Amino acid sequence: MLPTRARAATAAAFATQGLVFISLTTRLPDFADRWDLSEVALSGLLLVLVLVAGLGSVVAERVAARRDSATLLRAGLLVMAVALPTLVLAGTQAVFVAGIVGYGFALGLVDAATNMQGVAVEHRYGRPLLPSLHGCWTLGGLVGAGITLATATLPLGATAALAVVPVAAAAAPYLPRVHTPPDPDAVLEAAAVPWRPIVLVGAAMVVFYMVDSASAAWGPLYLEDVVAAPERLVALATFPYLLASLVVRLAGDRLVATYGAVPVLRVGAVVAALALAVVVAAPTWPVAVLGFTLLGAGVAVIAPLSFSAAARIAGGDQARVDAVVARFNQFNYVGGLLGSVLTGLAGAGSLRVGFAVPMVLVLALVPLARTFAAGSGPVASPAGRTGPGTRRS
């Protein structure tokens, strides 16, 4: 029997993560104004966020040997529900930073646990599902960007009301682990896990999160400061990006099943490089918005295909796959550092220069795509079978 309720719950968790994250990143200009933060200071705070999120993912990896991903996910969502109003309503800069730290830790836990759940659900269905599940993250992000656009004239503190969303998501019926976990000390034996091909797939995910984080963190500021978009419209750096990404992700399950991961990724890389060239050269804000829209379509399926490939390569029982997915998730934060922090530092004089960096680096996906050829389908089933959606590219 297919775990339809767990699939819906996992989709809701992805949507919650996207809604909260985009709601906060599209408010970065407001946070910068409220606390009088320079681009360098804002880069420092983003660095803290990324590092603490990485710590959260490390904790998820350690806990995965003893607790299932459903427990981890609920814990992360509840921490997020506390951290969100803390950073939004902070009366002092120290409380604001504490809220950033709390949210970063929750971000790492939820990132890792949602992908553990996604891999497990995909495993049970026996066909590619992670692109559309990540599409739910994008749908949540679209809602978050839409909320920012609709509430641009309201006080920043109104965003705290979104804390009810992760609380509700924590009560969803996630998929429990069905296998008894092995000895925790043996879950990640170096000889048992084929890390070399996993690291190669991880390099592609680094590139994606570098581009994605640059767009999310600096896109609104780019529109406001570089191409003089009206302040009420700066979320348009994010909204069309997410809309294009949503369309491609929802079609991604079928695209990968039909054409394979390698050509899908290579075409996306070329589209993304051209899109960033449009952003860098944009003479006006509508042209920049067009570039961000094309960028969302180009990079849409990189992350879900990366998690699916890493889990399939890892093999083994669910406890081991969960732990590998949590460790693999840390590539997310390497990309986050490159995207959100280095883009800001490189673009301290001009954000056009900052966006030129990912424009060049995204082309690394063209050669890296071949590493997905043996890992584009879902994880093998416990009996050693693969599902009907599994294919070699």
FENVEN-V815075 format. One record per residue. D_LAST is the distance of its C-alpha to the last C-alpha in whole Angstrom. Layout:
# FENVEN-V815075
d_last=D_LAST
d_last=D_LAST
This chain:
# FENVEN-V815075
d_last=29
d_last=26
d_last=27
d_last=28
d_last=31
d_last=29
d_last=26
d_last=28
d_last=30
d_last=27
d_last=26
d_last=30
d_last=30
d_last=27
d_last=29
d_last=32
d_last=31
d_last=30
d_last=33
d_last=35
d_last=33
d_last=33
d_last=37
d_last=38
d_last=36
d_last=37
d_last=40
d_last=40
d_last=43
d_last=45
d_last=45
d_last=45
d_last=48
d_last=50
d_last=50
d_last=50
d_last=47
d_last=46
d_last=43
d_last=43
d_last=44
d_last=42
d_last=39
d_last=41
d_last=41
d_last=37
d_last=37
d_last=39
d_last=36
d_last=33
d_last=35
d_last=36
d_last=33
d_last=31
d_last=34
d_last=33
d_last=30
d_last=31
d_last=34
d_last=31
d_last=29
d_last=33
d_last=34
d_last=31
d_last=32
d_last=35
d_last=34
d_last=31
d_last=29
d_last=32
d_last=35
d_last=33
d_last=32
d_last=35
d_last=37
d_last=35
d_last=36
d_last=40
d_last=40
d_last=38
d_last=41
d_last=44
d_last=42
d_last=42
d_last=45
d_last=46
d_last=45
d_last=46
d_last=49
d_last=50
d_last=54
d_last=53
d_last=51
d_last=51
d_last=50
d_last=47
d_last=45
d_last=46
d_last=44
d_last=41
d_last=41
d_last=41
d_last=38
d_last=36
d_last=36
d_last=35
d_last=32
d_last=31
d_last=32
d_last=30
d_last=27
d_last=26
d_last=27
d_last=26
d_last=22
d_last=24
d_last=25
d_last=21
d_last=19
d_last=22
d_last=22
d_last=18
d_last=19
d_last=22
d_last=20
d_last=17
d_last=14
d_last=13
d_last=17
d_last=17
d_last=16
d_last=19
d_last=21
d_last=21
d_last=22
d_last=25
d_last=26
d_last=26
d_last=28
d_last=30
d_last=30
d_last=31
d_last=34
d_last=35
d_last=35
d_last=37
d_last=40
d_last=40
d_last=41
d_last=43
d_last=45
d_last=45
d_last=49
d_last=49
d_last=50
d_last=47
d_last=48
d_last=47
d_last=44
d_last=45
d_last=45
d_last=41
d_last=42
d_last=42
d_last=38
d_last=37
d_last=40
d_last=39
d_last=36
d_last=37
d_last=38
d_last=35
d_last=34
d_last=31
d_last=29
d_last=31
d_last=30
d_last=30
d_last=30
d_last=33
d_last=32
d_last=32
d_last=35
d_last=34
d_last=35
d_last=32
d_last=29
d_last=28
d_last=29
d_last=27
d_last=27
d_last=25
d_last=22
d_last=20
d_last=21
d_last=19
d_last=15
d_last=17
d_last=19
d_last=16
d_last=14
d_last=18
d_last=19
d_last=16
d_last=18
d_last=21
d_last=21
d_last=20
d_last=23
d_last=25
d_last=25
d_last=25
d_last=28
d_last=30
d_last=30
d_last=31
d_last=34
d_last=35
d_last=34
d_last=37
d_last=39
d_last=38
d_last=39
d_last=42
d_last=43
d_last=42
d_last=41
d_last=44
d_last=43
d_last=45
d_last=45
d_last=44
d_last=41
d_last=39
d_last=37
d_last=36
d_last=34
d_last=32
d_last=32
d_last=30
d_last=27
d_last=27
d_last=27
d_last=24
d_last=22
d_last=23
d_last=22
d_last=19
d_last=18
d_last=20
d_last=17
d_last=14
d_last=14
d_last=14
d_last=12
d_last=9
d_last=9
d_last=10
d_last=7
d_last=5
d_last=6
d_last=6
d_last=8
d_last=10
d_last=11
d_last=12
d_last=14
d_last=16
d_last=17
d_last=19
d_last=20
d_last=21
d_last=23
d_last=25
d_last=26
d_last=28
d_last=29
d_last=31
d_last=32
d_last=34
d_last=35
d_last=36
d_last=40
d_last=40
d_last=39
d_last=38
d_last=35
d_last=34
d_last=33
d_last=31
d_last=29
d_last=29
d_last=28
d_last=25
d_last=24
d_last=23
d_last=21
d_last=19
d_last=19
d_last=18
d_last=15
d_last=15
d_last=17
d_last=16
d_last=12
d_last=14
d_last=16
d_last=14
d_last=12
d_last=15
d_last=16
d_last=14
d_last=14
d_last=18
d_last=19
d_last=22
d_last=25
d_last=25
d_last=27
d_last=25
d_last=22
d_last=25
d_last=26
d_last=23
d_last=22
d_last=25
d_last=25
d_last=22
d_last=23
d_last=26
d_last=23
d_last=24
d_last=28
d_last=27
d_last=25
d_last=28
d_last=31
d_last=29
d_last=29
d_last=32
d_last=35
d_last=34
d_last=33
d_last=37
d_last=38
d_last=37
d_last=38
d_last=42
d_last=43
d_last=41
d_last=38
d_last=36
d_last=36
d_last=34
d_last=32
d_last=31
d_last=30
d_last=27
d_last=26
d_last=26
d_last=24
d_last=21
d_last=20
d_last=19
d_last=16
d_last=15
d_last=14
d_last=14
d_last=10
d_last=9
d_last=10
d_last=8
d_last=5
d_last=7
d_last=9
d_last=7
d_last=9
d_last=13
d_last=15
d_last=16
d_last=19
d_last=23
d_last=23
d_last=20
d_last=18
d_last=15
d_last=15
d_last=14
d_last=12
d_last=10
d_last=6
d_last=4
d_last=0
